[in-house]
Amino acid sequence: MFRSRNSWLPPHLRKQQQQQQQNDEQHKRKVNGLLNKLTAENFDSISDQVWDQARQGNVPHKTLKDVVEMVFIKACDQHQFAESWARLCKKLNDSMDLPENKSITDPDVKDTKNNDRVVSGRLLFRRYLLDRCQQQFEAAASSGEQKKQEEKTEMLSDAYYDQVKAKRMKLGLAVFIGELYKQKLLVDNVVKGCLNSLVEDVTAVTDQELEMVCKLLLTVGALFDSVNTTEAWLSHYMRRIKLIMETNTDLSTRAKFMVMDLIDLRKRSWVAKR
């Protein structure tokens, strides 16, 4: 039977509910504290502790989804550490394949291609992660109207800082998707789909969308070039962004320099000058 959030409960059930909520919040704080400490040097020990905390939740699939959300936000906001966040996702994904975790399921997540069978274990973790990436990517697709609104925003206002953060999260998302692909948590078609949606209409691509393309290709370019099945795709995207440069006269100098740097880097076989 469905109960509203404020429906009446017997005192002992109300107390149990409140205790469970407190425990969930406590686990979130502990996991968030561990994520704040994560570095390349202490990766093994901190990632083990993150997993230990994730297993202690009252509702396993809810705790897992909360952890995915916290890692996702950190990864997009701190794209300079995207590789470490992707490695953490890889470790959590592999941990879900252990016998004691294969039975973790979410009744709301089903495999439509397999008779609506409930997804469990590692497949559930990947579904949470992929759905979150897709949700954020769709939200990140900027429009001409959004660009006009940004131009009207007063410098150093609250709205200005909100836009700066939103842009940082968009670029961080592009890098994170690339790092997840390198960890084999996302397949080729996911990355191609992201790139296709960004460069589909060469005349309507904004600065932020072009920067997202550059960030994503900078992350996966070397890997794409090393595989025969994706090398041709990379050449296709490089031609598209060149066409965007030639077609769209509203692009900023910053975006154009990012494209030129990307082109030069590929010519040097993805070896940086410094």
Buried (B, 14 or more C-beta within 10 A) or exposed (E): EEEEEEEEEEEEEEEEEEEEEEBBEEBBEBBBEBBEEBEEEEBEEBBEBBBEBBBEBEEBBEBBBBBBBBBBBBBBBBBEBBBBBBBBBBBBBEBBEEEEBBEBBBEEBBEEEEEEEBBBBBBBBBBBBBEBBBEBBEEBBBEEEBBEEBEEBEEEEEEEEEBEEBBBBBBBBBBBBBBBBBBEBBEBEBBBBBBBEBBEEBEEBBBBBBBBBBBBBBBBBBBBBEEEEBEEBBEEBBEBBEBBBEEBEEBEEEBBEBBEBBBEBBEEEBEEEE
